[in-house]
Amino acid sequence: MRTIARFPRVSLLALLIAPALDALAEAPQGEAAEARSGDARTLDQVQVIGQATSYAKTSVRAETLNRETVMSSVNDALNEVPGVVVSEADATGSSVWGTQISMRGFVTNRDTQQIGTTIDGLPNGGSGYGGGSLANRYIDTLDLETVEVSQGTADISS
C-alpha cells in the first residue's frame, strides 16, 4: 500500500506564498501613512488634568451597626459590607492566625497585609505578629460609630 505525505507539500507551498502575502499586507499601511501625514495639524498646547483616587474604601456606619441583631465583633460588621468576606478559623473568632479578610482580590491574613481597617477613625494596624491587635478583640461593638475597610493600607495611614 502506498502512503502519500501531504504535509510537507502544504508546508512548502505555505513557505512560498508567505513572503508575497507579507508584501501585500505592508502596502496599504504605507499609503495610509502618506494620507495621514497630509492631514496632520499642530496643536499649540495640550493640557492633561488628573486626579488622585484611592482604592475602594467602604464604611459601616452606626445606623447599620445598631440595625443588625447581635454583632459580636468588628469582623461581623465588616462581613456586612458588600465585597468583603471575613473567614475565621473558629466560631468565636479568637484564632490569631486563622482570620482572613478579603476585599475584591485584596487579602489580609497572617502572611499578607493588603487591606487596612479603621475603627472610629483610628487605624487598626496589621493583624500579623507585632502589627497591632486584631479587629475582633478588645472592642465593644455597642460603642462603635464607624468601621472602615480599605483596599491597600496606604489610604488610611495604618
Legacy VTK file of the C-alpha trace (Angstrom):
# vtk DataFile Version 3.0
C-alpha trace
ASCII
DATASET POLYDATA
POINTS 158 float
0.000 0.000 0.000
1.320 3.393 -0.967
1.218 6.300 1.525
1.236 9.909 0.359
2.715 12.506 2.683
0.782 15.712 2.041
2.030 17.707 4.984
5.477 18.538 3.527
3.887 19.770 0.289
1.466 22.050 2.118
4.267 23.434 4.253
6.422 24.075 1.191
3.537 25.842 -0.537
2.918 27.964 2.561
6.587 28.950 2.698
6.490 30.071 -0.926
3.322 32.155 -0.548
4.121 33.790 2.837
6.583 36.463 1.544
4.132 37.569 -1.143
1.332 37.970 1.419
3.645 39.902 3.708
4.467 42.375 0.926
0.760 42.859 0.166
-0.040 43.478 3.824
2.540 46.261 4.114
1.449 48.209 1.031
-1.850 49.655 2.340
-0.204 50.762 5.564
2.332 52.858 3.663
-0.392 54.541 1.600
-2.451 55.227 4.713
0.573 56.780 6.426
1.095 59.117 3.469
-2.565 60.149 3.549
-2.383 60.790 7.307
0.718 62.978 7.009
-1.195 65.373 4.733
-3.946 65.732 7.373
-1.544 66.436 10.242
-2.179 69.509 12.411
-0.005 71.159 15.005
-1.559 71.980 18.363
-0.396 74.945 20.407
-0.897 73.412 23.836
-2.206 70.173 25.285
-3.352 70.198 28.886
-3.795 66.954 30.808
-5.660 67.066 34.101
-5.569 64.150 36.536
-6.968 63.472 39.943
-5.541 61.098 42.508
-8.003 58.465 43.616
-7.621 55.837 46.236
-8.656 52.235 46.119
-12.100 51.211 47.251
-12.961 52.358 50.753
-16.172 51.220 52.400
-17.708 52.137 55.741
-20.105 50.517 58.160
-21.925 53.326 59.972
-23.591 53.372 63.385
-27.064 53.003 61.837
-26.049 49.676 60.304
-24.310 48.549 63.464
-27.426 49.307 65.540
-29.805 47.830 62.960
-28.146 44.428 62.938
-29.250 41.909 65.510
-26.196 40.917 67.508
-22.700 41.597 66.270
-20.134 40.041 68.493
-17.092 41.603 66.820
-15.833 44.191 64.385
-15.272 41.385 61.900
-19.022 40.687 61.964
-19.568 44.328 60.967
-17.007 44.062 58.158
-18.710 40.909 56.920
-21.844 43.013 56.232
-20.015 45.181 53.677
-20.632 44.165 50.039
-17.486 42.678 48.516
-15.854 41.927 51.881
-15.577 38.364 53.153
-14.334 37.550 56.643
-13.238 33.952 57.173
-12.406 32.826 60.681
-10.788 29.573 61.740
-13.119 29.046 64.688
-16.649 30.057 65.617
-15.601 32.542 68.285
-13.083 34.414 66.124
-10.372 34.026 68.715
-7.840 32.306 66.470
-4.994 34.769 65.999
-3.657 33.173 62.821
-6.903 31.881 61.331
-8.751 35.107 60.496
-8.647 36.225 56.866
-10.341 39.297 55.391
-10.628 39.600 51.613
-11.986 42.503 49.579
-12.250 42.261 45.791
-8.946 40.472 45.295
-7.069 42.070 48.195
-6.441 39.936 51.263
-5.349 40.253 54.870
-4.145 37.197 56.726
-1.135 36.215 58.810
1.194 36.449 55.779
-0.207 39.343 53.758
-1.456 42.794 54.746
-3.247 44.349 51.745
-6.355 45.675 53.480
-6.469 48.435 56.053
-9.179 48.860 58.660
-10.051 51.802 60.852
-12.281 51.684 63.883
-13.901 55.028 64.717
-11.279 56.727 62.549
-8.242 55.103 64.164
-6.082 52.741 62.096
-6.286 49.219 63.460
-2.806 48.195 62.378
-1.772 44.906 60.889
-3.137 41.598 62.008
0.239 39.886 61.759
2.625 39.319 64.630
3.601 42.662 66.169
1.258 44.625 63.894
-1.387 45.578 66.419
-4.469 43.926 67.803
-6.918 42.039 65.673
-10.078 43.952 64.846
-12.249 41.470 66.696
-10.569 41.850 70.088
-10.964 44.302 72.957
-13.690 46.356 71.290
-17.316 46.544 72.359
-19.436 46.712 69.215
-22.207 48.610 71.016
-19.953 51.669 71.322
-18.828 51.804 67.685
-19.591 54.761 65.439
-17.972 53.588 62.205
-15.766 50.821 60.856
-13.935 51.374 57.558
-12.176 48.879 55.354
-9.900 49.976 52.519
-8.023 48.244 49.709
-4.417 48.975 50.417
-3.136 50.205 53.733
-1.633 53.492 52.497
-5.077 55.054 52.153
-5.708 55.021 55.895
-2.150 55.507 57.178
-2.050 52.254 59.073
LINES 1 159
158 0 1 2 3 4 5 6 7 8 9 10 11 12 13 14 15 16 17 18 19 20 21 22 23 24 25 26 27 28 29 30 31 32 33 34 35 36 37 38 39 40 41 42 43 44 45 46 47 48 49 50 51 52 53 54 55 56 57 58 59 60 61 62 63 64 65 66 67 68 69 70 71 72 73 74 75 76 77 78 79 80 81 82 83 84 85 86 87 88 89 90 91 92 93 94 95 96 97 98 99 100 101 102 103 104 105 106 107 108 109 110 111 112 113 114 115 116 117 118 119 120 121 122 123 124 125 126 127 128 129 130 131 132 133 134 135 136 137 138 139 140 141 142 143 144 145 146 147 148 149 150 151 152 153 154 155 156 157
